[in-house]
């Protein structure tokens, strides 16, 4: 599985595997143990992880989400050390450690919480996805 096969849906927690297009949207399956299937309609915002980036202060202006997730893996592996109960300051310090050049004016604490939550889901359900071999393979294609 690749980042292009995984999506986030606005208003829904967690991540979803993209199964197939449907007449009224796209069929998705949750990545948690329950494997619930839903149809995300045209009125719901579906974001594929491969297309998500984090704003940074560099010449490109952003870093792909998959690179941020890989940096978390390299530094912390299975336990990033912050969870949804952490304070705003803890999340900001965590992100500053992982991605020192992140744009503090455009990347909100809610974004940071979402990214850490996604990392935890991916590490549990698809650990090979956040490892370097997957990132390198995708860059070569």
C-alpha positions as CSV (number, residue, x, y, z in Angstrom):
1,X,0.0,0.0,0.0
2,X,1.2,3.5,-0.7
3,X,0.3,7.0,0.5
4,X,-1.9,7.6,-2.6
5,X,-4.1,4.7,-1.4
6,X,-4.9,6.3,2.0
7,X,-7.2,9.2,2.7
8,X,-8.5,11.4,5.4
9,X,-12.2,12.5,5.4
10,X,-13.3,15.8,6.9
11,X,-15.6,15.2,9.8
12,X,-14.4,11.6,10.3
13,X,-11.6,10.6,12.6
14,X,-8.9,8.2,11.5
15,X,-7.6,7.2,8.1
16,X,-9.2,5.2,5.3
17,X,-8.0,2.9,2.6
18,X,-9.3,4.1,-0.8
19,X,-11.1,1.1,-2.3
20,X,-12.7,2.3,-5.5
21,X,-14.7,5.1,-7.1
22,X,-18.5,5.0,-6.8
23,X,-21.3,6.8,-8.6
24,X,-21.8,9.2,-5.7
25,X,-18.2,9.5,-4.5
26,X,-15.6,7.1,-3.4
27,X,-15.7,3.8,-1.3
28,X,-13.4,3.9,1.7
29,X,-12.5,1.3,4.4
30,X,-11.3,2.4,7.8
31,X,-7.7,1.4,8.7
32,X,-8.7,0.5,12.2
33,X,-9.5,-3.1,13.3
34,X,-13.2,-2.7,12.6
35,X,-12.7,-2.3,8.8
36,X,-15.9,-0.2,8.4
37,X,-16.7,0.8,4.8
38,X,-18.2,4.1,3.9
39,X,-19.0,6.0,0.8
40,X,-17.6,9.6,0.9
41,X,-19.9,11.7,-1.1
42,X,-19.2,14.7,-3.3
43,X,-20.0,17.0,-0.3
44,X,-17.3,15.6,1.9
45,X,-13.7,16.6,1.6
46,X,-11.4,13.6,1.0
47,X,-7.7,14.3,1.1
48,X,-5.3,11.6,-0.1
49,X,-2.2,11.5,2.1
50,X,0.2,11.6,-0.9
51,X,-1.1,15.1,-1.7
52,X,-0.8,16.6,1.8
53,X,2.2,18.8,2.6
54,X,3.3,20.8,5.7
55,X,4.2,24.4,5.3
56,X,7.9,25.3,6.0
57,X,10.3,28.2,5.6
58,X,12.4,27.0,2.7
59,X,12.6,27.5,-1.1
60,X,9.9,24.9,-1.7
61,X,7.5,26.3,0.9
62,X,6.3,22.8,2.0
63,X,7.5,19.3,2.8
64,X,5.4,16.2,1.8
65,X,3.5,14.6,4.7
66,X,5.2,11.3,4.0
67,X,8.6,12.8,4.7
68,X,7.4,14.3,8.0
69,X,6.0,10.9,9.0
70,X,9.3,9.3,8.1
71,X,11.2,11.8,10.2
72,X,8.9,10.9,13.2
73,X,9.7,7.2,12.6
74,X,13.5,7.8,12.4
75,X,13.5,9.9,15.6
76,X,10.9,8.1,17.7
77,X,9.9,4.9,15.9
78,X,6.7,3.5,17.7
79,X,6.2,6.2,20.4
80,X,6.3,9.9,19.3
81,X,6.0,10.9,23.0
82,X,3.0,13.2,22.5
83,X,-0.6,12.3,22.3
84,X,-3.9,14.1,22.0
85,X,-3.7,15.1,25.7
86,X,-0.4,16.9,25.3
87,X,-0.3,20.7,25.7
88,X,0.0,23.1,22.7
89,X,3.5,23.9,23.9
90,X,4.5,20.2,23.8
91,X,3.2,19.8,20.3
92,X,5.0,22.9,19.1
93,X,8.3,21.7,20.7
94,X,7.7,18.2,19.1
95,X,7.2,19.7,15.7
96,X,10.2,22.1,16.1
97,X,12.3,19.0,16.9
98,X,11.0,17.0,13.9
99,X,10.7,19.8,11.4
100,X,12.7,22.9,12.6
101,X,11.7,24.9,9.6
102,X,7.9,24.5,9.9
103,X,5.9,27.6,9.4
104,X,4.5,28.6,12.9
105,X,2.0,30.9,11.3
106,X,0.5,28.3,9.0
107,X,0.8,25.0,10.8
108,X,-1.6,25.0,13.7
109,X,-1.6,22.8,16.8
110,X,-4.7,21.0,15.5
111,X,-2.7,20.1,12.3
112,X,0.1,18.8,14.5
113,X,-2.3,16.6,16.5
114,X,-3.8,15.2,13.4
115,X,-0.4,14.4,11.9
116,X,0.7,12.6,15.2
117,X,-2.6,10.7,15.2
118,X,-2.2,9.7,11.6
119,X,1.4,8.6,12.4
120,X,0.1,6.4,15.3
121,X,-2.5,4.8,13.0
122,X,0.0,4.1,10.2
123,X,2.7,2.8,12.5
124,X,0.2,0.4,14.0
125,X,-1.6,-0.7,10.9
126,X,1.0,-0.2,8.1
127,X,4.4,0.1,9.8
128,X,6.4,-0.4,6.5
129,X,4.8,2.7,5.1
130,X,6.6,5.1,7.4
131,X,10.0,3.4,7.0
132,X,12.7,4.7,4.7
133,X,12.5,1.9,2.1
134,X,9.0,2.9,1.2
135,X,9.9,6.6,0.9
136,X,13.0,5.8,-1.3
137,X,11.0,3.4,-3.5
138,X,8.3,6.0,-4.1
139,X,10.9,8.7,-5.0
140,X,12.5,6.5,-7.5
141,X,9.2,5.9,-9.4
